[in-house]
Amino acid sequence: MIPVPLRHRRFRWFFAARLLTMLAHSATVICLGWLVYDLARQTMDVRAAAFRLGLIGAVQFLPFLLFSPFAGYVADRFNRRRVVMLSLTAQMASIAAVGLLVWSGKATLPTLYILAAFIAAARSFYMPANNALTPKLVPPEILPNAIALYAISGRVGAIIGPTLGGFVFAVSPWGAFGFSAVLLALAVTGQLIVGPIEQPPGTGTSKPLGMIRDGFRYVVSNRMLLGAISLDMFSVLLGGVTAMLPVFARDILQAGPEGLGLLRTAPSIGAVLTGVWLSMRPLRSGVGVKMLIAVAIFGVCTVVFGLSTHLPLSIGCLVVLGAADMISVNVRQSLVTIATPDTMRGRVGAVSTLFISASNELGEMESGALAAAIGPVGSVVVGGTCAVGIAVAWAKLFPELRHARDFNPPQPNSSVSTPA
């Protein structure tokens, strides 16, 4: 059975472009990390080299922090599809530059950090603009289905991209980055085939700083959006387990590198299976409560994973955790997309992107710091418990989430005006 959104030709090409982009991103992440660590180990011990590896996250988070507000403005002010294609082209050029440095033997840690920052800066413009295109490619009644498929592309990229990138890197290190650049070139081609997409009217009538301010004010004033975005951020920030997986695979589960691969893949498997189901049978009622329950399940699975000493149980926890996370992500993205006026989707999407980036990058830092203080098991268990507590607290702090019956909740009264 083909998901309904894929029956629309333009969305098929859009989905293909998104999938190619995520494959390229995931392959680049794994290859860049290996390259940085390998270069560092030539002159440093393990701890120092691991620190240099961790710096990649820092140098990539900073561009998101700096550029995301402007990326939202650009997505609402200029043609979004062109912004996406320019962003993809900039990412492709930066990744190709890494490949050229490796091929010429001139790759150094400083140059790799600089190019990693350029890649992240380009991605900060890609995400708000690309997210805002989805509602223009399918009828409103199947938009939740389309958002589920959109989320699937990221998870599939997380599963297949590192494997492809690692295989090509083993054959040719510089060729691995060339491979990612080719994938991005194909993604640009897919966006070209999609064709022109209607741009919301009136987005060029406000000054840049005013438009950026309006975007933040709209998120803060719309308590349902603020609750949904902040719920995802804090639950992942405190409850994420990704950073600790190598520790569990090696020292707790005694599973070795093969076990680490299974642990890293398990959440994405649960997420993809759930995403496929949601793309065909989207949630229709009680969406806010279901999102809160999904976050609580995410936290419970994290706690059980932290306490587990058996690989099959640990993998099962991560599969269920990934499924719960997909439900939460699907509801959040649907609420944010549908409840936001088209003229502000770029700026609101930029705020959401900034929150997600903060939860992912800072979450790994938090996990490492807490593990250093109380141990990896304690870190994961405390994080999962906090995620459950956040779900309960947000249900009380943001009753708008509990009252969101479907994906068309009533708009709150607000003094914030959207550009006409």
N, C-alpha and C positions, 0 to 999 in steps of 0.2 A: 504494500500500500504506500503510495507516494504522498508525503505530507502536502497539504493543500497549497501552502505558499510556493512550493517548487513547481507548481503547475503554471505559474506566471513567469514568462520568459525573462523579463527584466530582473525579477528577484533571483532567478536561477543564476544569472551571470553575476549579480551582486554577491550572492552567497559564495559562488566559486572564487571571486576576487578576495572576499574576506577569508576564506579557507586558505588560499595560497599565501595571503599576508601572514596569517597566524603560523603556518608551517615555516615560513621564512624566519619569523621572529623567534620561534621556539628553537629552530636549528641554530640560529645565530647565537642565542643565549648559551647553549651548551658548548658550542665551539669556542666562543669568546672566553668563557670561563676556563675551559681547558687550556687555551692558549696562554691566558694570563698566569694561571697557576704553574704551567710548565716553564714559562720564562722566569717566574719568580724563584722556582726551585733550583734553577741553575746557579743561583748565587745566595740563596737564603735557606734557613731551616724550615721545617714544616709549619711551625706556628707563624713565623713571619710571612711565609708564602700564603698561608690561609688568610692572614689579615689583608694582604694585597688582593686576594680573591674577593674578600668581602667588600673592598672599596668599590667594586663595580656597581653594587647596589646603591651606594651613596652617590656616586657620580651620575647615576641614571635617575635617581629620585630628585636631585636638585633641579634639573631642567623641567621636570613636571611641576615642581613647586613654583618655579619662576614663570613658566610660559602658559600653564593651563588657563589662567584667567584671560589672557590675550587670545589663546586658541579658541575659547568660547566666543569671544567677540568676533574673531575672524570668521568662524563658522556661521554666525548670524548676519554678518555684514556682507560677505562675499559668496560667490557661487560655491556651494558645499562640495559638489563633485569635483570641481577643479582644485579645491583645497586638498581633498583626499588624494588626487593624482599627484599634486605637487609634493605632498608629504611622502607618498610612496616613492617618488623619484628621488627625494632627498635621502630617504633611508637606503635606497638602492645604491646611490653614489657613495654614501658613507661606508656601507658594508663592502662594496667593491674596493674602496680605498684600503680597508683592512686586508683584503685578499692580496692587493698589490704589494703592501708592505711585507706580508708573509712571503710572497713569491720572491721578492727582492732581498729577503733576509734583513730588512731594516726595521722590523717590528720591535718596538720598545714599550715598556709599561706606560710611560707618559703619553705616547701617541695613541695607544690602545684606549686609555682612559678618555682622552679627548674625543676620539671617534665614537666611543660608547656614549658620551654625553651628546654628541651630535645626533646619533640614532635616537636617543631618548627624546631630545627636543623635537625631532620630526614626528615621532609617535605621539607626542602631546597634542599636536595639531590634527593628527589623523583621527584619533578616537572620538572627540566631540562631533566633528563633521560627519564621519561615517555613521555614527550612531543615529544622527538626526536624519539620515537618508532613508532608513528603513520604513518609516510610516508613509513615505511617498510612493512606495513600490507595490504595496498590497492594499486591498480594501480594508477599511477599519475593523470589520468584523473578524478578520483572521490575523490581525496584528499580533495578538499574544502568541499565536502559532509561529509567526515569523520571528518574533523575538526569541522564542525557544530555539529555533534553528540557528539564529545568530549566535546564541550562547554556545550551541553545540560546536560551531566552527572553532571556537577558542579551545574547547576541550579536546577535540580531535587533533588540533595542532599541537597541544601539549603532549599527546600520546605519540603521534607519528613523527613530529618535527625533530625531537632530540635523537630518535633512532636513526632517521635519515641523515641528520647532520653529523652524528657520530660515525656512521658508516663511511660517509664521503670524506670526513676529516681523517679517518684512518688510512684512506687511499691517497688523499692529497689535501694537506692542511689549507693551502690557499684555494684549492678547488672547492672546499666546503663553503667558503664565503662567496665564491663565484656562483655556486649553486643557489644560495639564498638570494643573491642579486637577481638571478634569472627568474626565480619564483616571484619576486616583487615586480619584475618587468611584465610577467604574465598577469599579475594582479592589476597593473595599470591598463593592460589590454582589456581585461574583463570590465573594468570601469568604463572604458571607451565604448565597448559594445552595449553596455547598459543604456547609453544615450543620455540626452539632456533630462534633468530632473527639475521639476518646478521649484523655484526658490520662493520662500515666503515674502510677501510684499512688505514694503515699508521698513526694511531692516537697515537702510542706509540713512535714516533721518536723525539719528542721535549721535552724540559725540562718543568716542571710544570709552573714555573713563566712565561716562554716564551709563553706557550700555553694560559695562562690566559690573558697575555697582548695582544696577537693576537686577542683574542675574543673581548676585549673591543675596540681595534683599528678597528676591522672589523665593529662593530656597528657604531662607530663614523664616519668612512670613507664612509659607505654606507648610504647616506643621506635619502634614502627612508625608510630603517629600523629605523634609528634614528628618523625620523619624525613620523613614525607610532607608535613606542614605547613611545616616549615622548608625543605625542598627547593624548594617552590613559592615561598616568600618570597624566598630568596636568589637564585634563578635570575632572577626577575622584577626584583628590586631592582637586580641588577648587569647583567642582560642586556636590559632593556627598551629599546625604540627609540622609543616613542611621542613622548617629549618632543622628540626631534631631527628628527621628520618635517618640520616646516616648514623647517628649515635645509636638509635634503637636497632638498626639493622646489624651493626657491628658488635655492640657490647651488651645488648639486652636480649635480643631475639636470636643472636648468634646465627644470622641468616646470610652473612656475606654480601658481596656486591650483587649477586643474583637476587637475593631477598630485597635489597634496596631498590632494584628495578621494579619488582612486584609491588613494593610499598608505594613507590612514586606513581605507578600506573593505576593503582586501585581506585583512588578518588575520582580520577578522570573516567574510568569505566562506569562507575556508579552515576556520574554526572551525565555522560553521553546517553546511557540507557534511559535515564529519567528525562533528559531533554528530548529524545526521540518520542517518548510517550507524550510529553507535553505539547510537542509540535502537532500531534494528531488529536489529542484530547486535552485541550487547554483547560485550566481551572476556570470555573464559571461562577462560583459562589464562595463566600467566606474567605476571600483571598488574603486579607490582612491577618486573620487568625491563623491561617495555614502557614503564612510566612513566619509568624512568631513561633509556632510549633516546630517548624523546620529548623529554626535557629537553635531551639532548645534541644532537639534531637542531635544536631551538629555538636553541641556541647557535651551531651551525654556520651556520644560515640567517642569524642576526644578523651573523656575521662577513662572510659573502658579501654581504649587503645593504650593510654598511658600506663594502666595497671596490668595489661596483658603481657604474658611471657611466652605466648604460643603464636607462631607465625600465622596459621590459618585464622585464628580469632582476630588478630591484628589486621589482617587483610580485609576480613569481613567488616570490621568496624570502619575502615577507611572507605570501603565501597558504599556503605550506608551513609557515611559522612558526606561523601561526594554527591550522593543522590539528594540528601537534605539541602546541601549547599545550592544545588541546581534549582530546587524549588524556590528557595529564598531569592536567588539571583533572578529567576524568571519573574517572580512577583514584583520585585523591586524595579527591574528594568521596565516592566509593563506599566507599573504605576507612574514611574518617572516620565516615561515617554508619552503616555496617553494624557496624563494630568497636566502636562506642560504645553503651553501654546507653541505653535510651530515657530513663531518669531523668536522664541527664547530657548529652543531646544539645544542649540549649540552651547550657550552659556551655562544652562543647567547641566548639560552633559559634561561640560568641563569641570564643574564643581564635583559632580559624581566621580569623574575620572581621578581628580585630585585626591578625593577621599579613598578611593580604591587603591591608588598607588601608595598612599600613606599607610594603609592597613597592611599591604603586602610587604613593602620594604621595611617599615618601622616594626612590623610584627616579627620579622625575622630577627631584628636587633633585640626586641623585647624578649623573645624566646631564648636567645643566647645569653643575655644578661641574667635572666631569671634562673636559667640552668646552671650558670656559674655560681649562683648564690645558694640554690636549694637542690640542685641536681636535675638531670633531664626528666626523670619520671615526675618529680614534684612540679617542674615547670609545666609539663603537659597537663597534669591533673588540675593544677590551679587554673590554668588557662581555660580548660573545658568547663570547670565549675563557674568561672567568670562569665563564659558565654551563656550558660543557662541562666545565671543571675541577670545578665543583660536582657535576655528575652523577657523575663518576668518584669524587670524594671521598666522596659520600654512599653510593655503592655499597659502599665499604669501611667507613665509619663506622657505617652502619646496615644490617648484613646482613639484618635483618628485612625490609627492602624487597625485596632480591633473592629472599628465600625466600617472599614473598607470592605463592602460586600462583594463588589466586582471591580473591574478595571476602569470604571467610570465614576469614581467617587465625586461628591459635590465639591466644588471649589470653595475654599474658605474666603471669608470677607477679608480684604486686604487693601491697604492704601497704596500698595505698589502697583503702578500702572505699567503695562507692557507697551512697547513701541507700537504706534499705530501704523 
